Amino acid sequence: MKIYDVEGFPNPARVRIALAEKGAVDQAEFIAVDVMGGEHRTEAFKAKNPDAAVPCLELEDGTHISRCTAITEYIDAAFDGPSLTGTNPQERGQISMMNLRAESGLLDAVATYFHHATPGLGPDLETYQCAEWGNKQKDVAGQTMAYLDAVLAENAYLAGDVFSVADITAYAGLAFADLAQVEIPSNLTHLHDWRARMAARPSIAA
């Protein structure tokens, strides 16, 4: 399979971490997309992913799967190893819930702040900005960080006692926060400790 992405970007990192957790990095061919040059907005790329975004997974039969959560679900089902999305209905529901909270409340909120209330990727790519909306989403990200800290006060991982896709998403969200200069408050000690543990995982440290 092929994965169209940009190494080092937060969302592509989610897919790369998932592949590493499943021991399947060598099963994918990574194809760099020139996002800064606008390649993701060309008609040729949008034929693969109408969202005009990376990452995008291409299977051998020509099927394309976009959106990190969908790609991760495919990876989790396609390869052996510990499940990232849950092994029973309760686990799947809880992991999905926490993944959505981490995605919308942290990663997407930080991304909205970055693209709307800062120079973002520059004027050639940031063709529409609403600073008020961006700053509102920065507040949402801060609220979500506090919520995740409270969750981690009671659990080793975001969805319980097992590492999951929710942890991957939140970790990428904090990486995006670094890029956007959105600081994690120092009093959120559980979140800071969790992040340090995540950074030490082989799938991330590599």
C-alpha positions as CSV (number, residue, x, y, z in Angstrom):
1,M,0.0,0.0,0.0
2,K,1.0,3.6,-0.5
3,I,0.6,6.5,2.0
4,Y,0.7,10.0,0.7
5,D,1.8,12.3,3.4
6,V,4.3,14.8,4.7
7,E,6.8,13.4,7.3
8,G,6.7,15.4,10.5
9,F,3.2,16.8,10.1
10,P,0.9,15.9,13.0
11,N,-1.8,14.1,11.1
12,P,0.5,11.9,9.0
13,A,2.4,11.2,12.3
14,R,-0.8,9.5,13.6
15,V,-0.7,7.0,10.7
16,R,3.0,6.4,11.0
17,I,2.7,5.7,14.8
18,A,-0.2,3.3,14.2
19,L,1.9,1.4,11.6
20,A,4.8,1.2,14.0
21,E,2.6,-0.1,16.8
22,K,1.5,-2.9,14.5
23,G,5.0,-3.6,13.3
24,A,3.9,-2.8,9.7
25,V,6.0,0.2,8.7
26,D,7.8,-1.9,6.1
27,Q,4.4,-2.7,4.5
28,A,3.9,0.8,3.3
29,E,5.5,3.0,0.6
30,F,5.5,6.6,1.7
31,I,5.0,9.2,-1.0
32,A,5.8,12.8,-0.1
33,V,3.3,15.4,-1.0
34,D,4.5,19.0,-1.6
35,V,1.9,20.7,0.6
36,M,3.8,24.0,0.8
37,G,3.7,24.0,-3.0
38,G,0.0,23.3,-3.1
39,E,0.2,19.8,-4.5
40,H,-2.6,18.6,-2.2
41,R,-5.0,21.1,-3.9
42,T,-4.3,19.9,-7.4
43,E,-7.0,18.1,-9.3
44,A,-4.8,15.0,-9.6
45,F,-4.4,14.7,-5.8
46,K,-8.1,15.6,-5.1
47,A,-9.0,12.6,-7.4
48,K,-7.4,10.5,-4.7
49,N,-8.6,12.5,-1.7
50,P,-11.4,15.1,-2.2
51,D,-10.5,16.5,1.2
52,A,-7.3,17.9,-0.3
53,A,-5.4,16.9,2.7
54,V,-2.8,14.4,3.9
55,P,-2.5,11.6,4.8
56,C,-4.2,9.4,2.2
57,L,-3.9,5.7,1.9
58,E,-3.9,3.9,-1.5
59,L,-4.5,0.2,-1.6
60,E,-3.2,-2.2,-4.3
61,D,-6.6,-2.3,-6.0
62,G,-6.7,1.5,-6.3
63,T,-9.0,2.1,-3.3
64,H,-8.2,5.3,-1.5
65,I,-8.9,5.9,2.3
66,S,-8.5,9.3,3.8
67,R,-9.0,10.7,7.3
68,C,-6.6,9.5,10.0
69,T,-9.2,7.6,12.1
70,A,-10.4,5.7,9.0
71,I,-6.9,4.9,7.9
72,T,-6.0,3.7,11.4
73,E,-9.0,1.5,11.6
74,Y,-7.9,-0.2,8.4
75,I,-4.4,-0.6,9.6
76,D,-5.6,-2.0,12.9
77,A,-7.7,-4.6,11.2
78,A,-5.2,-5.4,8.4
79,F,-2.2,-6.3,10.6
80,D,-1.5,-8.4,13.6
81,G,-0.6,-7.1,17.0
82,P,-2.3,-5.5,19.9
83,S,-5.5,-3.7,19.0
84,L,-5.6,0.1,18.7
85,T,-9.3,0.4,18.4
86,G,-10.7,-2.1,21.0
87,T,-11.4,-5.8,21.1
88,N,-15.0,-5.8,22.4
89,P,-18.0,-3.4,22.0
90,Q,-17.3,-1.6,25.2
91,E,-13.6,-1.0,24.4
92,R,-14.4,0.1,20.9
93,G,-17.1,2.5,22.1
94,Q,-14.9,4.0,24.8
95,I,-11.8,4.3,22.6
96,S,-13.9,5.9,19.7
97,M,-15.3,8.4,22.2
98,M,-12.0,9.4,23.6
99,N,-10.4,9.5,20.1
100,L,-13.1,11.9,18.9
101,R,-12.7,14.1,22.0
102,A,-8.9,14.3,21.4
103,E,-9.4,14.9,17.7
104,S,-12.1,17.6,17.8
105,G,-11.2,19.2,21.1
106,L,-7.4,19.2,20.9
107,L,-5.9,18.4,17.5
108,D,-8.5,20.1,15.3
109,A,-8.9,23.0,17.7
110,V,-5.2,23.7,17.7
111,A,-5.2,23.3,13.9
112,T,-8.0,25.9,13.6
113,Y,-6.1,28.3,15.8
114,F,-3.0,27.8,13.7
115,H,-4.6,28.2,10.4
116,H,-6.9,31.1,11.4
117,A,-5.2,33.2,14.1
118,T,-1.6,32.9,13.2
119,P,0.3,33.2,9.8
120,G,-0.1,29.4,9.6
121,L,1.4,28.0,6.4
122,G,1.7,31.4,4.8
123,P,-0.6,33.7,2.6
124,D,-0.4,31.4,-0.5
125,L,-2.1,28.6,1.4
126,E,-4.1,30.4,4.1
127,T,-6.5,32.1,1.7
128,Y,-9.3,32.6,4.2
129,Q,-8.8,33.3,7.9
130,C,-11.2,34.2,10.8
131,A,-9.0,35.2,13.8
132,E,-12.0,35.3,16.2
133,W,-12.9,31.7,15.4
134,G,-9.2,30.6,15.6
135,N,-8.8,32.2,19.1
136,K,-12.1,30.6,20.3
137,Q,-10.7,27.2,19.3
138,K,-7.5,27.9,21.1
139,D,-9.6,28.2,24.3
140,V,-11.3,24.9,23.4
141,A,-7.9,23.3,23.1
142,G,-7.0,24.6,26.6
143,Q,-10.2,23.2,28.0
144,T,-9.6,19.9,26.4
145,M,-6.0,19.7,27.8
146,A,-7.5,20.2,31.3
147,Y,-10.1,17.5,30.7
148,L,-7.5,15.0,29.5
149,D,-5.4,15.8,32.5
150,A,-8.3,14.8,34.7
151,V,-8.9,11.6,32.8
152,L,-5.2,10.7,33.1
153,A,-5.4,11.3,36.9
154,E,-7.5,8.1,37.0
155,N,-6.2,6.1,34.0
156,A,-2.8,5.1,32.6
157,Y,-4.1,5.9,29.1
158,L,-6.9,8.0,27.7
159,A,-9.3,5.1,27.2
160,G,-8.4,3.0,30.2
161,D,-5.5,0.7,30.9
162,V,-4.4,0.0,27.3
163,F,-2.7,2.2,24.7
164,S,-5.0,3.1,21.9
165,V,-5.7,5.3,18.9
166,A,-7.0,7.9,21.3
167,D,-3.5,8.3,22.8
168,I,-2.0,8.6,19.3
169,T,-4.4,11.3,18.4
170,A,-3.8,13.3,21.6
171,Y,-0.1,13.0,21.3
172,A,-0.3,14.4,17.8
173,G,-2.5,17.1,19.0
174,L,0.1,18.2,21.6
175,A,2.8,18.1,18.9
176,F,0.6,20.5,16.8
177,A,0.2,22.6,20.0
178,D,4.0,22.9,20.1
179,L,4.1,24.1,16.5
180,A,1.3,26.6,17.1
181,Q,2.9,27.8,20.3
182,V,0.0,26.7,22.4
183,E,1.5,25.8,25.8
184,I,0.3,23.0,28.0
185,P,-0.3,24.6,31.4
186,S,2.4,23.6,33.9
187,N,-0.2,22.5,36.5
188,L,-1.5,19.7,34.2
189,T,1.0,17.3,35.6
190,H,-0.8,14.1,34.6
191,L,-0.9,15.2,31.0
192,H,2.8,16.2,31.1
193,D,3.7,12.8,32.6
194,W,1.6,10.9,30.1
195,R,3.3,12.8,27.3
196,A,6.7,11.8,28.5
197,R,5.7,8.2,28.7
198,M,4.3,8.3,25.2
199,A,7.4,9.9,23.8
200,A,9.4,7.0,25.1
201,R,7.3,4.4,23.2
202,P,9.4,2.8,20.4
203,S,6.7,3.7,17.9
204,I,7.1,7.4,18.7
205,A,10.7,7.6,19.9
206,A,11.9,6.1,16.6
